[in-house]
Amino acid sequence: MPTISVADIQALRERTGVGMLDAKNALEAASGDIDAAVTTLRKSGQKVAEKKAARVTREGVVGVYEHSNKKLVAVVAVACETDFVARTEDFQTLAHELAMHVAAAAPTYLTAADIPADVLATEEDIARSQAKGKPEKILASIIQGKLKKYAEEHCLMEQKFFKDDTKTVSGVVQEAMQKLGENIQVKEFVRLSV
């Protein structure tokens, strides 16, 4: 096993925001490879972010994006636990990028849970009509797949992030939770255009 230096641990901590022991353990598991250690931490980071999701968010900022032609503006309220984190450049950048995403992707709802029942029923009817003639045993999975796709297109937290379509907006927020060490919640958004 390679010797893990303090400089390597610090470099990993700066990239990920994890604690000293977590960084050391990840580097040991990755045989000293920082990129592999980042991947290891990201895999376990999902659980860390979920634990933080239960904590209260009373601070935050409003991210604003105004298009250069002055005909489009997007506003996103992003909350965190402490004013200290709310004032960090990383958090401010996250809020601004989320506002840019809202401007670019025009979501209708915040999460899939926010889609009204009547809209879901209509989408299910459309999916059922489109799948007409398919075997009954696969009909339910076709309908579920189409409803999932609808949520991915219309819900902010389910959408592919505009700067990196390998991540969802929810995934970007969870990465920020991992890096900043606090619960982060997107509370609401507004998109106005002329």
C-alpha positions in Angstrom: 0.0 0.0 0.0 1.4 3.4 -1.0 2.1 6.0 1.7 -0.6 8.6 1.8 0.8 12.1 2.3 -0.8 14.9 4.2 -0.6 17.0 1.0 -2.7 14.3 -0.9 -5.3 14.3 1.9 -5.5 18.0 1.9 -5.8 18.1 -1.9 -8.7 15.6 -1.8 -10.4 17.5 1.0 -10.2 20.7 -1.1 -11.7 19.0 -4.1 -14.5 17.3 -2.1 -15.1 19.1 1.2 -14.9 15.8 3.2 -13.3 15.4 6.6 -9.7 14.4 7.2 -10.4 10.8 8.1 -12.9 10.3 5.2 -10.3 11.6 2.8 -7.5 9.4 4.2 -9.7 6.3 4.1 -10.8 7.0 0.5 -7.2 7.5 -0.6 -6.1 4.3 1.1 -9.0 2.4 -0.7 -7.9 4.0 -4.0 -4.2 3.1 -3.5 -3.3 6.8 -3.4 -5.1 7.8 -6.7 -6.9 11.1 -6.0 -9.3 10.7 -9.0 -10.3 7.2 -7.9 -10.7 8.5 -4.3 -13.1 11.2 -5.6 -15.1 8.5 -7.3 -15.2 6.5 -4.1 -16.3 9.5 -2.1 -19.0 10.4 -4.7 -20.4 6.9 -4.5 -20.6 7.1 -0.7 -21.6 10.8 -0.8 -25.1 9.9 -1.7 -25.6 8.5 1.8 -23.9 11.5 3.4 -26.1 13.9 1.5 -29.2 11.9 2.5 -28.3 12.2 6.2 -27.9 16.0 5.8 -31.3 16.3 4.1 -33.1 16.0 7.4 -31.4 19.1 8.9 -33.2 22.4 9.0 -32.4 25.1 6.3 -33.1 28.6 7.6 -30.5 30.6 5.6 -29.7 30.9 1.9 -29.7 33.2 -1.1 -31.8 34.0 -4.1 -30.0 33.2 -7.3 -31.0 35.5 -10.2 -30.3 35.2 -13.9 -31.3 38.0 -16.3 -30.8 37.3 -20.0 -28.8 40.0 -21.9 -31.8 40.9 -24.1 -33.8 41.8 -20.9 -36.7 39.6 -22.0 -36.1 36.7 -19.6 -35.4 36.4 -15.9 -35.2 33.4 -13.6 -35.1 33.5 -9.8 -34.3 30.5 -7.6 -34.5 30.4 -3.8 -31.8 28.1 -2.4 -31.6 27.4 1.3 -28.9 26.1 3.5 -28.3 25.7 7.3 -25.9 28.6 8.1 -25.2 32.1 7.0 -21.6 31.1 6.8 -22.2 28.7 3.9 -24.8 31.0 2.3 -22.0 33.6 1.9 -19.5 31.2 0.3 -18.6 31.6 -3.3 -19.5 28.0 -4.0 -23.0 28.4 -2.7 -23.6 31.7 -4.5 -22.4 30.1 -7.7 -24.7 27.2 -7.2 -27.7 29.5 -6.8 -26.7 31.5 -9.9 -26.2 28.4 -12.0 -29.6 27.0 -10.8 -31.2 30.3 -11.9 -29.4 29.9 -15.3 -30.7 26.4 -15.5 -34.3 27.5 -14.9 -33.9 30.1 -17.6 -32.6 27.6 -20.1 -34.8 24.5 -19.3 -38.1 26.2 -18.3 -39.2 23.6 -15.7 -42.9 23.6 -14.7 -42.6 21.9 -11.3 -40.0 21.7 -8.6 -40.2 17.9 -8.0 -42.2 14.9 -9.3 -44.2 15.0 -6.1 -45.4 18.5 -7.2 -47.1 17.3 -10.4 -50.9 17.6 -9.9 -52.9 14.3 -9.9 -55.0 15.5 -12.9 -51.9 16.2 -15.0 -50.5 12.7 -14.1 -53.8 11.1 -15.0 -53.8 12.9 -18.4 -50.2 11.9 -19.1 -51.1 8.3 -18.1 -54.0 8.3 -20.5 -51.7 9.6 -23.3 -49.1 7.0 -22.5 -51.8 4.2 -22.5 -53.1 5.4 -25.9 -49.6 5.5 -27.4 -48.9 1.9 -26.1 -52.1 0.5 -27.5 -51.6 -2.9 -28.9 -48.6 -3.7 -26.8 -48.7 -6.9 -24.6 -50.5 -6.4 -21.3 -47.5 -7.6 -19.3 -45.2 -4.7 -20.5 -48.0 -2.1 -20.6 -47.4 -1.0 -17.0 -43.6 -0.5 -17.5 -44.2 1.5 -20.7 -46.6 3.8 -18.9 -44.2 4.2 -15.9 -41.4 4.9 -18.3 -43.4 7.6 -20.0 -44.4 9.2 -16.7 -40.8 9.1 -15.6 -39.7 10.9 -18.8 -42.4 13.5 -18.3 -41.0 14.2 -14.8 -37.5 14.4 -16.2 -38.6 17.0 -18.7 -40.9 19.1 -16.5 -39.5 18.9 -12.9 -36.5 21.1 -12.0 -34.9 18.5 -9.7 -35.3 15.7 -12.2 -34.0 17.6 -15.2 -30.5 17.0 -16.7 -28.3 19.9 -15.6 -27.8 22.4 -18.4 -24.0 22.6 -17.9 -23.4 18.8 -17.6 -26.2 16.5 -18.9 -24.6 13.5 -17.2 -26.0 14.9 -13.9 -29.5 15.8 -12.8 -30.2 19.1 -10.9 -30.8 17.0 -7.8 -27.4 15.4 -8.3 -25.7 18.8 -8.6 -27.4 19.9 -5.3 -26.3 16.7 -3.6 -22.7 17.2 -4.7 -22.9 20.7 -3.2 -24.2 19.2 0.0 -21.2 16.9 0.1 -18.8 19.7 -0.7 -20.2 22.3 1.7 -21.2 19.9 4.5 -24.7 21.2 4.9 -28.3 20.4 3.9 -29.1 22.4 0.8 -32.7 22.7 -0.5 -34.1 24.4 -3.6 -37.2 26.0 -2.1 -38.9 27.5 -5.2 -38.3 29.1 -8.5 -39.9 31.6 -11.0 -39.2 32.1 -14.7 -40.6 35.2 -16.4 -40.3 36.0 -20.1 -41.8 38.5 -22.6 
